Amino acid sequence: MLILLPPSEGKTPATDGAPVDLARLWLPELSTARKRVLSRLVAMCKRSSARSVADSLQVLGLSEGQRGELARNAELLEAPAAPAVEVYTGVLYEALDAGTLDEAARAWLFASAAVFSGLWGVVQLGDRIPAYRCSVGVTLPAPVGGLTAYWKKALKGFDPDGPVLDLRSGAYAAMWAAPAGSAALRVLHERTVGGVPKRSVVSHFNKATKGRLVRALAVEGAAPESVDELVTALRDLKFTVEEQPAAAGRPRQLDIVVADL
């Protein structure tokens, strides 16, 4: 089983440790592609003229008050690295709370979850990376260009074994299309309005529920061999799972329905 996660915009920098070693990241065949993105990002963020800084902020979608992110990116080759699960913060990763998992659950998590990233392509949660700022929607200088198209090409041969559970947001899902037979999941909040049940997607709660769901699977050490077995595992963990119709050749569509925010 492989769970696909988005990164978080917020990241916690490592305070010490060796810098990233591209050859030791998951899927080392992506090393050349990663190096190309990393070098273009670092070079862009090292530019110091007022015009260049303004351009770099615009490329990365940052405000003037976020100039510190450029300085951080400029030092990525030397910056201390830490396990990705400690670098990524935000609602999903706070709910996952991997630091409180026991050794067996952390081992399961490191083997069963992968994060899609504008900078790294795909990494596992145990991979050591520095904190960075580079979303997949960025367009870097040639020959990299738009990162969505760049990684879509680089990941063309990515073919994980076993069932795939896709928890990525739309921008990161565009990097690699989950195959037919996988499962895409969304979270719906159900509440009663005027005596009528209504459902909606709530972004913050959607992320938190996904984090708790991954944590529950890790604690259980779940090992489903199909999406049907995954659905059974989630229901056994007391999640309300409903399946929606999906187009032929597309991932199966699962809804997790929750009542409490």
C-alpha positions as CSV (number, residue, x, y, z in Angstrom):
1,M,0.0,0.0,0.0
2,L,1.2,3.5,-0.8
3,I,-0.4,6.7,0.6
4,L,0.2,9.9,-1.4
5,L,0.4,13.1,0.6
6,P,0.7,16.8,-0.3
7,P,3.5,18.8,1.3
8,S,2.8,21.6,3.7
9,E,3.4,25.3,3.0
10,G,4.8,25.7,6.5
11,K,8.0,23.9,7.3
12,T,10.3,23.7,10.3
13,P,14.0,24.1,9.5
14,A,16.4,21.6,11.0
15,T,18.8,23.1,13.5
16,D,21.7,20.8,12.8
17,G,22.8,17.9,10.8
18,A,24.3,17.1,7.4
19,P,22.8,18.7,4.2
20,V,20.5,16.8,1.9
21,D,22.1,13.9,-0.1
22,L,20.1,13.5,-3.3
23,A,21.4,10.0,-3.8
24,R,19.9,8.8,-0.6
25,L,16.4,10.1,-1.2
26,W,13.7,7.6,-2.2
27,L,13.6,6.9,-5.9
28,P,17.3,7.7,-6.6
29,E,16.6,7.6,-10.3
30,L,15.1,11.1,-9.8
31,S,18.4,12.4,-8.6
32,T,19.3,14.2,-11.9
33,A,15.8,15.7,-12.1
34,R,16.0,16.9,-8.5
35,K,19.5,18.3,-8.9
36,R,18.3,20.4,-11.9
37,V,15.4,21.9,-10.0
38,L,17.5,22.5,-6.9
39,S,20.3,24.2,-8.8
40,R,17.9,26.5,-10.7
41,L,16.0,27.4,-7.5
42,V,19.2,28.1,-5.5
43,A,20.7,30.2,-8.3
44,M,17.5,32.2,-8.7
45,C,17.3,32.9,-5.0
46,K,21.0,34.0,-4.7
47,R,20.5,36.9,-7.1
48,S,20.8,40.1,-5.0
49,S,19.8,43.1,-7.2
50,A,16.5,44.8,-6.3
51,R,15.0,43.8,-9.6
52,S,16.2,40.2,-9.3
53,V,14.8,39.9,-5.8
54,A,11.4,41.3,-6.9
55,D,11.4,38.8,-9.7
56,S,12.2,35.9,-7.5
57,L,9.5,36.8,-5.0
58,Q,7.0,37.0,-7.9
59,V,8.1,33.6,-9.3
60,L,7.7,31.9,-5.9
61,G,4.4,33.7,-5.1
62,L,5.9,35.5,-2.1
63,S,5.4,38.9,-0.6
64,E,8.0,41.5,0.3
65,G,7.7,40.4,3.9
66,Q,8.7,36.9,2.9
67,R,12.2,37.8,1.6
68,G,13.6,35.5,4.2
69,E,12.3,32.5,2.2
70,L,14.7,33.6,-0.6
71,A,17.6,33.5,1.8
72,R,16.6,30.1,3.0
73,N,16.4,28.8,-0.6
74,A,19.7,30.2,-1.4
75,E,21.4,28.0,1.2
76,L,19.6,24.8,0.4
77,L,22.8,23.0,-0.6
78,E,24.4,23.7,2.8
79,A,21.4,23.8,5.1
80,P,20.9,21.1,7.7
81,A,18.4,18.3,6.7
82,A,16.0,16.4,8.8
83,P,13.4,13.7,8.2
84,A,10.6,15.1,6.0
85,V,8.0,14.2,8.6
86,E,9.7,16.7,11.0
87,V,10.2,19.4,8.3
88,Y,6.6,19.4,7.0
89,T,4.2,21.1,9.4
90,G,0.6,22.3,8.9
91,V,-2.8,20.9,9.8
92,L,-2.4,17.4,8.2
93,Y,1.0,16.8,9.7
94,E,0.0,18.1,13.1
95,A,-2.9,15.7,13.2
96,L,-0.7,12.9,12.1
97,D,1.6,13.7,15.1
98,A,4.2,11.3,13.9
99,G,6.6,12.1,16.8
100,T,4.3,10.3,19.2
101,L,4.0,7.1,17.2
102,D,5.8,4.1,18.5
103,E,8.7,2.5,16.5
104,A,6.5,0.0,14.6
105,A,4.0,2.7,13.6
106,R,6.8,5.1,12.5
107,A,8.4,2.3,10.4
108,W,5.0,1.6,8.8
109,L,4.6,5.3,8.1
110,F,8.0,5.7,6.5
111,A,7.4,2.7,4.3
112,S,3.8,3.4,3.3
113,A,3.5,7.2,2.7
114,A,5.1,9.4,0.1
115,V,5.0,13.2,-0.2
116,F,4.8,14.9,-3.6
117,S,6.9,18.1,-3.8
118,G,7.6,20.8,-6.2
119,L,11.3,20.6,-5.3
120,W,12.0,16.9,-4.7
121,G,9.4,15.2,-6.9
122,V,8.4,12.5,-4.4
123,V,10.0,11.7,-1.1
124,Q,9.3,9.3,1.8
125,L,8.6,10.8,5.2
126,G,11.9,9.4,6.5
127,D,14.0,11.1,3.8
128,R,16.2,13.9,5.1
129,I,15.5,17.2,3.5
130,P,16.0,20.9,4.4
131,A,13.2,23.4,4.8
132,Y,12.4,25.1,1.5
133,R,9.8,27.2,-0.3
134,C,8.9,26.1,-3.8
135,S,5.4,25.0,-4.7
136,V,4.6,22.8,-7.7
137,G,2.8,25.8,-9.3
138,V,6.1,27.6,-9.8
139,T,7.8,28.1,-13.1
140,L,11.6,28.1,-12.8
141,P,14.2,29.4,-15.3
142,A,15.0,27.1,-18.3
143,P,15.5,24.3,-18.8
144,V,13.2,23.4,-15.9
145,G,10.2,25.6,-16.7
146,G,6.8,24.8,-15.1
147,L,7.2,22.2,-12.3
148,T,3.9,20.4,-12.8
149,A,4.9,19.5,-16.4
150,Y,8.5,18.9,-15.4
151,W,7.6,16.3,-12.7
152,K,4.9,14.8,-14.7
153,K,7.5,13.9,-17.3
154,A,10.1,12.7,-14.7
155,L,7.5,10.6,-12.9
156,K,6.2,8.9,-16.1
157,G,7.7,5.6,-15.0
158,F,6.6,5.7,-11.4
159,D,4.6,2.5,-10.8
160,P,4.1,1.6,-7.1
161,D,3.1,-1.8,-6.0
162,G,-0.2,-2.5,-4.2
163,P,-3.2,-0.3,-3.6
164,V,-2.7,3.5,-3.8
165,L,-4.6,5.9,-1.5
166,D,-4.4,9.4,-2.9
167,L,-4.7,12.2,-0.4
168,R,-3.0,14.9,-2.5
169,S,-4.5,18.3,-3.3
170,G,-5.3,19.0,-6.9
171,A,-2.1,20.8,-7.8
172,Y,0.1,17.9,-6.6
173,A,-2.2,15.3,-8.0
174,A,-1.4,16.8,-11.4
175,M,2.2,15.7,-11.1
176,W,1.3,12.1,-11.5
177,A,-2.0,10.5,-12.3
178,A,-3.0,7.8,-9.9
179,P,-3.9,4.7,-11.9
180,A,-7.3,3.0,-12.2
181,G,-7.8,0.7,-9.2
182,S,-6.3,3.2,-6.8
183,A,-8.5,5.3,-4.5
184,A,-8.9,9.1,-4.2
185,L,-10.3,10.4,-0.9
186,R,-12.1,13.5,0.2
187,V,-13.6,14.5,3.5
188,L,-17.1,15.8,3.9
189,H,-18.6,17.5,6.9
190,E,-22.2,16.6,7.5
191,R,-24.4,18.9,9.5
192,T,-28.2,19.4,9.8
193,V,-29.5,22.7,8.5
194,G,-33.3,23.3,8.9
195,G,-33.8,19.6,9.5
196,V,-32.0,18.7,6.3
197,P,-28.6,17.0,6.3
198,K,-26.1,18.9,4.2
199,R,-22.5,18.1,3.4
200,S,-19.6,20.3,2.5
201,V,-15.8,20.2,2.2
202,V,-14.0,22.2,4.9
203,S,-10.4,22.7,4.0
204,H,-8.9,22.8,7.6
205,F,-10.9,19.9,8.8
206,N,-10.3,18.0,5.6
207,K,-6.6,18.1,6.2
208,A,-6.9,17.3,9.9
209,T,-9.1,14.2,9.2
210,K,-6.6,13.0,6.6
211,G,-3.8,13.3,9.1
212,R,-5.8,11.3,11.7
213,L,-6.7,8.7,9.1
214,V,-3.1,8.1,8.2
215,R,-2.2,7.9,11.9
216,A,-4.9,5.4,12.5
217,L,-3.7,3.2,9.7
218,A,-0.1,3.5,10.9
219,V,-1.0,2.5,14.5
220,E,-3.0,-0.4,13.2
221,G,-0.1,-1.5,10.9
222,A,-2.7,-1.9,8.1
223,A,-1.7,-4.0,5.1
224,P,-4.6,-4.0,2.6
225,E,-3.8,-5.7,-0.7
226,S,-6.7,-4.0,-2.5
227,V,-8.9,-0.9,-2.3
228,D,-11.7,-3.1,-1.1
229,E,-9.5,-4.3,1.8
230,L,-8.5,-0.6,2.5
231,V,-12.2,0.4,2.7
232,T,-12.8,-2.5,5.2
233,A,-9.8,-1.4,7.2
234,L,-11.0,2.2,7.4
235,R,-14.5,1.1,8.5
236,D,-12.9,-1.2,11.1
237,L,-11.2,1.9,12.4
238,K,-14.6,3.6,12.8
239,F,-14.4,5.9,9.8
240,T,-17.6,6.4,7.8
241,V,-16.7,5.6,4.2
242,E,-18.9,6.0,1.2
243,E,-18.0,5.3,-2.4
244,Q,-19.1,7.5,-5.3
245,P,-19.4,6.6,-8.9
246,A,-16.1,7.1,-10.9
247,A,-15.4,7.3,-14.6
248,A,-14.0,4.2,-16.3
249,G,-10.2,4.1,-16.0
250,R,-10.2,6.6,-13.1
251,P,-9.4,6.1,-9.4
252,R,-12.2,5.0,-7.2
253,Q,-13.8,7.9,-5.3
254,L,-14.1,7.5,-1.5
255,D,-15.8,10.0,0.9
256,I,-15.0,10.1,4.6
257,V,-18.1,11.6,6.2
258,V,-17.6,13.3,9.6
259,A,-20.1,15.1,11.8
260,D,-17.9,16.9,14.3
261,L,-15.3,19.6,13.5
